[in-house]
Amino acid sequence: MRIYTRSGDKGLTSLIYGKRVPKNDLRVEAYGTCDEANSMIGLALSFLDGEDWHGKDAFLDHMRRVQTILFHVGAELATPKDKDVMWELRQSHIEELEKQIDEWDQELPPLKNFILPSGHKTSSALHTARTIARRAERNAVGLGDALANPLVVQYLNRLSDYLFVAARYVNKQLQGKEAHLHPDV
């Protein structure tokens, strides 16, 4: 199978089930932004090579599951509303994020101030993934009634919270220093 097809050379791409749309269509922006967030999570995890802490394997397992679900969220966004989705996001996927957020958050010092993306390079990359997930959420919201599954917006919203707490959790595990807002501004 060739990687290139030349079918997008004129600025169009296919949704699932073959409908052709411009590459700057909001639906394409939404699923493309999910892919971007997923790639940034992958980059963040690559920075953990050679790092070790008790619970790292469980952390990586959680993150890989999130990456897989996020991939499927992108596929759901690429499916026109009037078509059947191959995989459907469920409320339980959002609850999984919330459960993990709560577990990690119990191990973290309470926030008393805003923090800046900082610390271990994995944490900084997870913060970047968080902001990309927020953009994916905004794009999904923009789809309005064209969005078949309203849980997609909820999942992306919760995912950004999950990535924020994951960034803090990694900083704690690897002694990364959280930076606070500069006091002289």
C-alpha positions as CSV (number, residue, x, y, z in Angstrom):
1,M,0.0,0.0,0.0
2,R,1.3,3.4,-1.0
3,I,1.3,6.2,1.6
4,Y,0.5,8.9,-1.0
5,T,-2.7,8.7,-3.0
6,R,-2.7,12.1,-4.7
7,S,-6.4,12.3,-4.0
8,G,-5.9,15.4,-1.7
9,D,-3.7,17.4,-4.1
10,K,-6.6,19.8,-4.8
11,G,-7.4,20.6,-1.2
12,L,-10.1,18.0,-0.6
13,T,-10.0,15.0,1.7
14,S,-12.4,12.2,2.5
15,L,-14.4,11.6,5.7
16,I,-15.2,8.1,6.8
17,Y,-17.7,6.7,4.3
18,G,-16.0,8.7,1.5
19,K,-17.7,12.1,1.6
20,R,-15.2,14.7,0.2
21,V,-14.8,18.0,2.1
22,P,-12.2,20.8,2.0
23,K,-9.1,20.2,4.1
24,N,-9.9,23.3,6.1
25,D,-13.4,22.0,7.0
26,L,-14.1,22.4,10.7
27,R,-14.7,18.6,11.0
28,V,-11.2,18.0,9.5
29,E,-9.8,20.7,11.9
30,A,-11.4,18.9,14.8
31,Y,-10.1,15.4,14.1
32,G,-6.8,16.7,12.9
33,T,-6.3,18.5,16.2
34,C,-7.1,15.3,18.1
35,D,-4.3,13.7,16.0
36,E,-2.0,16.6,16.9
37,A,-2.8,16.2,20.7
38,N,-2.2,12.5,20.3
39,S,1.2,13.1,18.7
40,M,2.2,15.5,21.5
41,I,1.2,12.9,24.1
42,G,3.5,10.4,22.2
43,L,6.3,12.9,22.3
44,A,5.8,13.5,26.0
45,L,6.0,9.8,26.7
46,S,9.1,9.4,24.6
47,F,10.9,11.7,27.1
48,L,10.3,9.1,29.8
49,D,12.7,6.7,28.2
50,G,15.4,6.0,30.8
51,E,13.3,7.5,33.6
52,D,12.1,5.2,36.4
53,W,9.7,5.5,39.2
54,H,7.3,3.2,41.0
55,G,4.1,3.2,39.0
56,K,5.7,4.3,35.7
57,D,4.3,1.3,33.9
58,A,0.8,1.9,35.1
59,F,1.2,5.6,34.1
60,L,2.3,4.6,30.6
61,D,-0.6,2.1,30.3
62,H,-3.1,4.8,31.2
63,M,-1.6,7.2,28.7
64,R,-1.6,4.6,25.9
65,R,-5.2,3.9,26.6
66,V,-6.0,7.6,26.4
67,Q,-4.1,7.8,23.1
68,T,-6.1,4.9,21.7
69,I,-9.4,6.4,22.8
70,L,-8.4,9.8,21.4
71,F,-7.6,8.1,18.1
72,H,-11.2,6.8,18.1
73,V,-12.6,10.2,19.1
74,G,-10.9,11.5,15.9
75,A,-12.5,8.8,13.9
76,E,-15.9,9.7,15.4
77,L,-15.3,13.3,14.4
78,A,-14.4,12.1,10.9
79,T,-17.8,10.3,10.6
80,P,-20.7,12.2,9.2
81,K,-23.6,12.6,11.6
82,D,-26.0,10.5,9.5
83,K,-23.6,7.5,9.3
84,D,-22.8,4.7,11.8
85,V,-19.6,5.1,13.8
86,M,-17.2,2.2,13.9
87,W,-16.5,2.8,17.6
88,E,-18.5,5.0,19.9
89,L,-17.3,7.1,22.8
90,R,-19.1,6.2,26.0
91,Q,-19.7,7.9,29.4
92,S,-17.5,5.3,31.0
93,H,-14.5,6.7,29.0
94,I,-15.0,10.1,30.6
95,E,-15.4,8.4,34.0
96,E,-12.1,6.7,33.6
97,L,-10.4,10.0,33.1
98,E,-12.1,11.4,36.2
99,K,-11.1,8.4,38.3
100,Q,-7.5,8.7,37.3
101,I,-7.5,12.5,37.8
102,D,-8.8,12.0,41.3
103,E,-6.2,9.3,42.1
104,W,-3.2,11.3,40.8
105,D,-4.5,14.5,42.4
106,Q,-4.6,12.9,45.9
107,E,-0.8,12.5,45.6
108,L,-0.2,16.1,44.6
109,P,0.2,19.2,46.7
110,P,-2.9,21.4,46.5
111,L,-2.7,24.3,44.1
112,K,-2.7,27.7,45.7
113,N,-1.6,29.6,42.7
114,F,-1.6,29.3,38.9
115,I,1.3,27.4,37.6
116,L,3.2,27.8,34.3
117,P,4.0,24.9,32.0
118,S,7.3,23.8,33.4
119,G,9.4,21.2,35.1
120,H,10.4,17.9,33.5
121,K,10.3,18.0,29.7
122,T,7.6,15.3,29.8
123,S,5.5,17.6,32.0
124,S,6.0,20.5,29.6
125,A,5.0,18.4,26.6
126,L,1.9,17.2,28.5
127,H,0.9,20.8,29.1
128,T,1.3,21.4,25.4
129,A,-0.9,18.4,24.7
130,R,-3.4,19.8,27.1
131,T,-3.6,23.1,25.1
132,I,-4.0,21.2,21.9
133,A,-6.8,19.1,23.4
134,R,-8.5,22.4,24.4
135,R,-8.3,23.5,20.7
136,A,-9.8,20.2,19.6
137,E,-12.6,20.8,22.1
138,R,-13.2,24.3,20.7
139,N,-13.3,22.9,17.2
140,A,-15.7,20.1,18.2
141,V,-18.0,22.7,19.9
142,G,-17.9,24.6,16.6
143,L,-19.5,21.6,14.8
144,G,-22.7,22.2,16.8
145,D,-25.5,20.0,15.5
146,A,-23.2,18.3,13.0
147,L,-21.5,16.5,16.0
148,A,-23.2,13.2,16.3
149,N,-22.0,12.4,19.9
150,P,-22.1,15.2,22.5
151,L,-19.8,13.1,24.7
152,V,-16.9,14.0,22.3
153,V,-16.9,17.6,23.7
154,Q,-17.1,16.3,27.3
155,Y,-14.3,13.9,26.7
156,L,-12.0,16.5,25.2
157,N,-12.8,18.9,28.1
158,R,-12.0,16.2,30.6
159,L,-8.9,15.1,28.7
160,S,-7.4,18.6,29.1
161,D,-7.9,18.3,32.8
162,Y,-6.4,14.8,32.8
163,L,-3.3,16.1,30.9
164,F,-2.9,19.0,33.4
165,V,-2.9,16.6,36.4
166,A,-0.7,14.1,34.5
167,A,1.9,16.9,33.9
168,R,1.8,17.7,37.6
169,Y,2.0,14.0,38.5
170,V,5.1,13.5,36.4
171,N,6.8,16.5,37.9
172,K,6.2,15.1,41.3
173,Q,7.5,11.6,40.4
174,L,10.6,13.0,38.6
175,Q,11.3,16.0,40.9
176,G,10.4,18.5,38.2
177,K,9.9,22.0,39.6
178,E,6.6,23.7,38.9
179,A,7.0,27.4,38.1
180,H,4.5,29.9,39.4
181,L,3.5,33.1,37.8
182,H,6.3,35.7,38.0
183,P,5.6,37.9,41.0
184,D,6.9,41.1,39.4
185,V,4.3,41.3,36.6
